[in-house]
Amino acid sequence: MARLNVLVIGGSGFIGSHLVAKLSAGGARVVLPTRRLDRVQHLIPLPRVEAVQADSNDPATLRRLMTGMDAVINLVGLLHSRPGTPYGPDFARAHVELPRQVVAACAAAGVPRYLHMSSLGASATGPSMYSRSKAAGELAAAAEPTVAATIFRPSVVFGPEDNFLNMFAGMQKLLPLIPLGGATARFQPVYVEDVALAFVNALDLPHSRGATVELAGPAVYTLAQLVTLAGTYAGHPRTVLALPPALARLQALLLEWAPGGPLMSRDNLDSMKVDNVLSPTSSAWTAAALGITPVALEAVVPRWLGGERSELDKLRSRAGR
């Protein structure tokens, strides 16, 4: 990977921050486009990382950014969208149209590799707009024959800065009990460092071109079990009250209007109708094919929910994020 030039789209977020740090540590030169430079201040001190103020949704800008690149990584994703059929316009723009534009720009600029972030459970016939849009995005990612795409499908990703376990831990500091829709939904959470490492290792493995990689941790949990673990590790365990389907849907509707953005949506609830776990019949690669042994949630989560922060977390804090 050393001396590779890599364009990372959507690199300022939770997963992107860990991935950019690993790429930098491995010797790659990383170009990080962003509309707002303040969102990547925590990454600029890393060696060989160049932040560029740019709109990645503009085709002409994409073509310019790809000059001299060896690979492009696209991590852009949304959890919520306005409604639509088969998926809403926000999902269409981020999950389908952007990858199509990125791959077309790769082909035009002669970039040979494209690494695409999808999601475990992506399906054209899935129960949610989210899963259907992710499946359409995978088709877009593989649309150019001259660009070798590798598609990654992680389960829910956890780590020091996640909006999943940290959110549930925070709720249990404030609430006497946790009413929970989708309590029996099953997940196989994967550590953010393992997801970042999967992208890095794939860049070094020529035979990963054209592969689909499903990423999950070593254990399966219900959502209720994950909420309970979050509260326990944070030192504020609360009773989890599983809501029946009608009340769960009402709760999701109300949470769509939460200040600061939806905490949960009806579409999220629809996604949980299908277990978010590895399938023994899938032909996709797993972490093992990339030389990765997934880290157990119990081995690392107590560190930060119990008060210990990672070096990247400290960098983000110093940058005001």
Secondary structure as the mmCIF struct_conf table of DSSP 4:
data_model
#
loop_
_struct_conf.conf_type_id
_struct_conf.id
_struct_conf.beg_label_comp_id
_struct_conf.beg_label_asym_id
_struct_conf.beg_label_seq_id
_struct_conf.end_label_comp_id
_struct_conf.end_label_asym_id
_struct_conf.end_label_seq_id
TURN_TY1_P TURN_TY1_P1 ALA A 2 ARG A 3
STRN STRN1 ASN A 5 ILE A 9
TURN_TY1_P TURN_TY1_P2 GLY A 10 SER A 12
BEND BEND1 GLY A 13 GLY A 13
HELX_RH_AL_P HELX_RH_AL_P1 PHE A 14 ALA A 25
TURN_TY1_P TURN_TY1_P3 GLY A 26 GLY A 27
STRN STRN2 ARG A 29 THR A 34
BEND BEND2 ARG A 35 ARG A 35
HELX_RH_3T_P HELX_RH_3T_P1 LEU A 37 VAL A 40
TURN_TY1_P TURN_TY1_P4 GLN A 41 PRO A 45
BEND BEND3 LEU A 46 LEU A 46
TURN_TY1_P TURN_TY1_P5 PRO A 47 ARG A 48
STRN STRN3 VAL A 49 GLN A 53
TURN_TY1_P TURN_TY1_P6 SER A 56 ASN A 57
HELX_RH_AL_P HELX_RH_AL_P2 PRO A 59 LEU A 65
TURN_TY1_P TURN_TY1_P7 MET A 66 GLY A 68
BEND BEND4 ASP A 70 ASP A 70
STRN STRN4 ALA A 71 ASN A 74
BEND BEND5 LEU A 79 LEU A 79
BEND BEND6 THR A 85 TYR A 87
HELX_RH_AL_P HELX_RH_AL_P3 PRO A 89 PHE A 91
HELX_RH_PI_P HELX_RH_PI_P1 ALA A 92 GLU A 97
HELX_RH_AL_P HELX_RH_AL_P4 LEU A 98 ALA A 109
TURN_TY1_P TURN_TY1_P8 GLY A 110 GLY A 110
STRN STRN5 ARG A 113 MET A 117
TURN_TY1_P TURN_TY1_P9 LEU A 120 GLY A 121
TURN_TY1_P TURN_TY1_P10 ALA A 124 THR A 125
BEND BEND7 PRO A 127 SER A 128
HELX_RH_AL_P HELX_RH_AL_P5 MET A 129 ALA A 141
TURN_TY1_P TURN_TY1_P11 ALA A 142 ALA A 142
TURN_TY1_P TURN_TY1_P12 PRO A 145 THR A 146
BEND BEND8 VAL A 147 VAL A 147
STRN STRN6 ALA A 148 PRO A 154
BEND BEND9 VAL A 156 VAL A 156
STRN STRN7 VAL A 157 PHE A 158
TURN_TY1_P TURN_TY1_P13 PRO A 160 GLU A 161
BEND BEND10 ASN A 163 PHE A 164
HELX_RH_AL_P HELX_RH_AL_P6 LEU A 165 LEU A 174
BEND BEND11 PRO A 176 PRO A 176
STRN STRN8 LEU A 177 LEU A 180
TURN_TY1_P TURN_TY1_P14 GLY A 181 THR A 184
STRN STRN9 ARG A 186 PHE A 187
STRN STRN10 VAL A 190 TYR A 191
HELX_RH_AL_P HELX_RH_AL_P7 VAL A 192 ASP A 204
HELX_RH_3T_P HELX_RH_3T_P2 PRO A 206 SER A 208
TURN_TY1_P TURN_TY1_P15 ARG A 209 GLY A 210
STRN STRN11 THR A 212 LEU A 215
BEND BEND12 PRO A 218 PRO A 218
STRN STRN12 TYR A 221 THR A 222
HELX_RH_AL_P HELX_RH_AL_P8 LEU A 223 ALA A 234
TURN_TY1_P TURN_TY1_P16 GLY A 235 GLY A 235
STRN STRN13 THR A 239 ALA A 242
HELX_LH_PP_P HELX_LH_PP_P1 LEU A 243 PRO A 244
HELX_RH_AL_P HELX_RH_AL_P9 PRO A 245 LEU A 255
TURN_TY1_P TURN_TY1_P17 GLU A 256 TRP A 257
TURN_TY1_P TURN_TY1_P18 PRO A 259 GLY A 260
BEND BEND13 GLY A 261 GLY A 261
BEND BEND14 LEU A 263 MET A 264
HELX_RH_AL_P HELX_RH_AL_P10 ARG A 266 SER A 271
TURN_TY1_P TURN_TY1_P19 MET A 272 LYS A 273
BEND BEND15 VAL A 274 VAL A 274
STRN STRN14 ASN A 276 ASN A 276
BEND BEND16 VAL A 277 VAL A 277
TURN_TY1_P TURN_TY1_P20 PRO A 280 THR A 281
BEND BEND17 ALA A 284 ALA A 284
STRN STRN15 TRP A 285 TRP A 285
HELX_RH_3T_P HELX_RH_3T_P3 ALA A 287 LEU A 290
TURN_TY1_P TURN_TY1_P21 GLY A 291 GLY A 291
HELX_LH_PP_P HELX_LH_PP_P2 PRO A 294 ALA A 296
HELX_RH_AL_P HELX_RH_AL_P11 LEU A 297 LEU A 305
TURN_TY1_P TURN_TY1_P22 GLY A 306 GLY A 307
HELX_RH_AL_P HELX_RH_AL_P12 GLU A 311 ARG A 318
TURN_TY1_P TURN_TY1_P23 ALA A 319 GLY A 320
#
